[in-house]
Amino acid sequence: MNERTAAERAQYVRDQLPPNGLFAGMTWRIAPHPFPLPPALVAELERLGPQLLAFYRACNTLYRHSVAGKQPRWVADYLDAGKPSELIALSQSDQFKSALPRVIRPDVILSDDGFFVSELDSVPGGIGLTGWLGKTYGELGDEIVGGAHGMMEGFATILGDRGVVVASEEAATYRPEMEWLGAQCGFRVMRPEEMDKRDACPSIYRFFELFDLANVPNAWEIISGNVTPPPKPQLEEKLLFAFLWQPQLEAFWREHLGATTLAYLRKIFPRTWIVDATPLPPHAVIPELGIHDWREMARFSQKQRELVLKLSGFHEHAWGARSVHVGHDLSAGEWAAAIERALASFPEHPFILQRFGKSTTIETTWFDFQAKDARPMNGRVRLCPYYFVTGGATRLGGVLATVCPANKKILHGMTDAIMVPCCLQSDETPV
């Protein structure tokens, strides 16, 4: 099967698309070959999973200790801001005391000196898509990272034999990929209104965001059951990255992560600040930025504006790059307006500020079905490894590569992006 031409391989991939597609109304460029990863990078991604799980575990402990008064109260105050009191109480209940997300998906951006992680997602899309891609390219003879059926096997371990996926209207775009995955794994995909208290559901996978509970029928019955990801909005905030840099929390991180893991995470997580609108004392400055007031960033040069503003979480605009403002990609006026929006959003919906990480450019190929020819493309790569958590350990199920045109600053799925699974690179692997 590896002897097929680029045209034959691309056509095979296209022909395997499910009748209802995988994303409602969304398309992408098809590549003849998977995205090759060197063995050293694959090994690094394998090691990344346990360290991200350790980070989630430590963040869970940090929040609980903050609530109990064993760590600074401002930790819980930041994480609880803007959340309904009923949800906060449920997240702190004994039922979910130690519960962590069972799927972890970082956004890994390839850079000239390795990679960095721009954010974490514990309610990620793309699980079914990555499973379908791995299976399809695996049928063409490619050595898929995680295995050709790794995504299906990994998801099955967290859902069980009689589990269900509950996908809300807000997640309707991703319903086709979950329905395909359900057909492969033998689980049901249900709308929230279809759930009945009398249904015997040993486990539920929540495929909707906690900020949307008011619009999800039976939401409280669903999130009060045997559900994953657990109803813990504090673990879905991007501002968790900022806590890694707080001097007051240094001893906590060293105790609960260890010096080696802490140093590693600080290396791959961008420097992050919480955009807190509270006025500082006259003598104080914001660390590393050297400013006393966030509005002073409006006077930064374009080089100094290599920064990213984005919502931390619990908001309809906190996912899919909807709230992302890249400082050096904006005019001075647009950047000043973005700063004002971030300050006005505090404290109910805090923004974070991150150093902009520079991604590397690569040459790859996609197939133009109209021209009936393979096209070269200069692009930037986001890798999405999917880790499934079972028995306190992580399993890498697969890695989705999204290659965006090189002129794009924000890397995500789009019509002119290539989306492929990753394979293990060898001397014979085409690019």
N, C-alpha and C positions, 0 to 999 in steps of 0.2 A: 504493500500500500504506500510506502514511502517513495515509490518510483513515480507517483502521480505528478503531473505538472502543476504549476502554481494555479492555473485556471481550473484544473480538475479538483484540486484541493479546496479552493475557495467556493466552487460550485457545490461541492459535497457539503460544506459547512452551511451554505445558504439553504440547501435542500432539506437539511435536518431541522430547520426552524419549526417549532410547533405551530399548528394552524392559527392559534390565537396570539402568536408571538410570545415574547418574554417580558417586555415592558409595554404597557398600553400607550400606543401612539409614539413610541420612541424607536429610533434606528441608530445604527452605528456602522463604521467602516469594518469590513471583514478582511482579515489578513490571511494569506495562504498558510502561514506557519504561526505557532505559538511564540510568545516572547521568551527568549532564552535567558536563563539566569546562570551565572557561573556557580559551580559547586560550593565555593566559599560563601557566596551570598545566600544560597539556599540554607547552608548550615547556620548562618547568622540569623536568618528568619526563623529557623527551628528554635534557636536559643531565645529569640525575642518573646515568644509566647509565654513561657514561665515567668519572665520578668514583668510583663504586662499584668499577668494574673497577680503577682506579688504586689504590684502597684495598686491594683483594685482592692486587694485584701487590706493593704495598709491604709488606703483612703477610707475604707469602711470603718476600720478601727479608729482612725483619726476623728471621723465624724462622731462616732459613739462616745469617744473619750471627751470630745468637746461638749457634747450634750450633758455628760455626767460631771463636767467641771474638772476633768483631769488634764485637759488641754485648753488653750485659749477659747473663750466663748465666741469670739468673732469668726472662727472657722464655721461653726454651725449657723451663725447669723448670715454669713454670705451664702451658704448653701441652701438655707431655708427661705431666703427672701423671695417673695412673689408666689410661694407655693400655698395651696389650700391647707388649712390646719388639719383637715381629715386625712389628707395624703401624708403629711408629715407624721401624724400619729401612726398611721398604718406602716410607714417605712421604719418606724422605731419599735414596732411591736416585736414580741418574742418570736412570732412566726417567721419573720424575715431578718432576724438579728444578724445572722451570719451569711445570708443569701447574697450571692454575687452573680453577675451576668454569666450565662452559659455559652454565649458567643461573643468573642472579642474580635473587633476588626479595626486595626489601625490604618490610617492613611500614611503610607510610607513613600516619601518622595526621594527619588534617586538624585544624588548630588555628586560633585566632582570628587569629594573625599569619602564617599560611602552613601549614607542615607540619613534622613531625619524623619521624625513622626510628627505630622502637623496637627493631628487630633485623633481621638479614639471614638469609636461608635459601638455601643452595646445593643442598639436596635437597628442593625444595618440592612440595607437593601443589597441585592446582588448575590444572595446565597444561591438561589435557583439558577440565575444566569451563569455564575461561576461553575456550578455543577454541570449544567448543560454544555458549556464550553469545554470543560475537562473531559466529559464523556465523548463529545463529538470529535475533538482533536485526538483523543486517545484512540478512537476507532481508525484514525489515519496513521496510527503507529507511533505517535509522539509520546515521549516519556514525561508525563504531566507531573508537576510538583504536587505532592499530596496523593497522587494516584488518580487514575481516570474516574474512579467512583468515590474519591475521598470526601467530597462535599456531602454526598448522600449518606455515606457511612457515618460521617461525623455528626450530621444533623439527626440521624436516627438515634444516636446514642443519647442525645439530650431530650428527645421527645417521647421515646418509649413506643410500645406497640399500639396503644389506643389513644395516643395524644391527638390534639387538634391545634391547628394554627388559626388564630382569630385575627383577621385583617380588617381594619376599619376602612371607611370610605376615604379617609385622608390618605391611606396607603394603597388606594385602588390602582395606582400606576404599577405597583409591584405585585398585584394579585396574580397575573399570568405566570410569573416565574415561580411563585409559591405553589400554584396549582400544578405546574409541571413537576416541581419537586415532590409534591404530595403523591402524584401518580407513580413516581419512582420509589418512594419510601413507604407508601401505604398509609399515609395519614390524611385527615380531612382538612380542608381549608374552609372556614366558616366566617360569615359576617357576624358582628356582635349581636345583632337582633335575632340571629338564628340560635343563639345559645339559650339553653333551658337549664334551670337549676336541677332538673331531674335527670339531665344527661350524665352518664357515667364517664367522666373525663379525668383520668388519672393525672394528666399533665396538659398544660396549655402553654403554647408559645405566643406571647403577646407581640403582635405586629402592628402596634400603634403607639403613638407618643403620649406620654403622661400629661402634657399640656393640653391635650385634646379630649380629656375625659368627659367634659360637659357635652360633647357631641357624639360620644360613643354609647350606644344603647347597652344596658347591662354592664357598664364599665366597672362599677364597684364590685359586683358579684364576680366578674372575671379576675380582677387584680387581687381579690381577697382569697382566691383559691390557690391551687398548686400551679403557680404561674412563673414563667421565666420569659424575659428578664424580670427580676423582682421589681415591685413598685417602689423604687428607691431613687427619686429624682436627683438626690445629691450625688449619685454615682454617674449621672449623665451630664454633668456640668464640665465645660471646657476649662473653667477656672481652677480645676484640680491641678492643672499643670503649674499654675502660679504658686501654689502652696509649696512646691518643691524648692522654691528659691527663697522662702521666708526664713530669715535667721532664727526667729523664735521657734521654728519647728525643726531645726537642724538635729537636735538630740532625738526627737521622735523618729525622723526618717532613718537615722543611723541605727536606731534600735530595731525598727520594724522592717527595714529593707536591707540593712548592712551597707557598709561603706562602698563595696564594689558595685552593687546594684544601683545605689544612689548616684554614684559617679557616672555609671553607664546611662541612666535615664536622663541625667542632666546634659549628657553629651548628645543624645538623640532627640530630646524634647526642646523646642525653641524656648529661649528666655521669654517668660510670660509675666505680665502684670495684670492685676485687676483694676479696671478703670473706675476707681472709687471717687465719687464727686465730693466727698467730705473735705472741707478746707484743711490744709496742713498748717501746723504752727509756723510762724514767720521764719524760723531758722531751719526748717526741714526741707529736704529735697527728695524726689523720687529716685530710688537707686538706679544707677547706671545711665539714666536719662539726663540727670543733672538739671532738672526743672522743678519748680515749686508748684506749678499749676499745669494741669493737662492742656489747657488752652495755649500754653507756650509752644506746644508741638506744632501749632499752625504756622509758626515762623521758621520751622525747620527747612533746610535746603532739601532739594530733591534726593540727594544722597542720604541725608539724615532721615528722610521719610521712608526708608526701606523697612517699613513696619506694616503690620496688618491689624486692623480693628475688626472684631466680630462678636456677635452675641454669644454668651456663655452657654445658654441652654434654656429649656422650658419656655419656648416661644416658637410660633409657627415659622419664623424667619431664621431660626437658629440652625437649620440644616440646609444642605444643597447649595451652599455658597450664597444664600439670599442676603445675608447681612454682612458679607465680607467686603471690606474696603482696603485696597492695597495702596498705601500712602504714596509711593513714588509713581504710581500709575494714574494719579489724580492731579488735577490742578490745585493750586494753593487754596482757592476758594472752596472746591469740593472737599478737600481734606479738612479744612476748618469746619465745614458743615457736618462732616462725619463725626468729628470730635464732639460737636455740640449735641448731636443725636445720642452719642454714647453717654454723655454726662446726664442728659435729660432722662435716659432710660434707667439710671441708677436710683434706688437700690432694687426695685422690683425685678428688673431684667438687666443685670449687669453685663457689660461688655468686657472683653479682655483685649489686651494689646500684646502682640507677639513680634519678635524679630522675624523679618521676611527671610525665609531660607531659599537660597539660590539652587534651582534644580539644574541638572545637567541636560544637555541635548544629545539625542541619539538619532541615527539613521535607521529607518525601518521601511516596511513595504505593506501596502494594502492593495486590494484588487478592485479595479474600476469595472463594474459589470457593464456599464454603457459602452465604454471604450474597449472592453474585452482585453484588458491589459493590466499588468501589475504596475503600480505607481510608487515611486520612492516618496518618503515623507520625513522631514526633519521635525522631531517632536520632543516633548518632555513627558516623563513617565511618572504615573502614580501607581504604586503597587498596593493592592488590598489583600493581605493574607488573612484568612479566616481561621481562627482558633476555636475549637470546640472544647469546652471544659467538662471533664468527667472524672469523678473520683479525686478531685483536687489537683488534677494535672491537665495540661493543654495538649491538644492534638491539632496539627496543621492539616486542614482539609484540602486546601487549595489556595492559589494566589491568582487574583485577577489583575491584569495589567491594562491600564487605561493610558493610551498614548495620545496626547493632545498636540495640536499644531504648536510649533515652537514659540509663536507670538502670543500664546495664551499665558497669563500670569496665574490664573486659578485653574487647577487641574481637576476635572470631574467629567462624568459622562456627558457627551454631546454628539450631535449628528456627525460632525467631522472628526470625531475621535475614533481611534482603533481600540476595540475591546477584545482581548484574547486571554486565554489562560497562559500561565507560565510553564515552561518546560525546563528540564535540566540541560544545560548547554554542554555540547561535546564538540569535537573538532569538525564534525560533519553537519552541525546544526546551522540551517540557514537563518539569516537575520530578517 
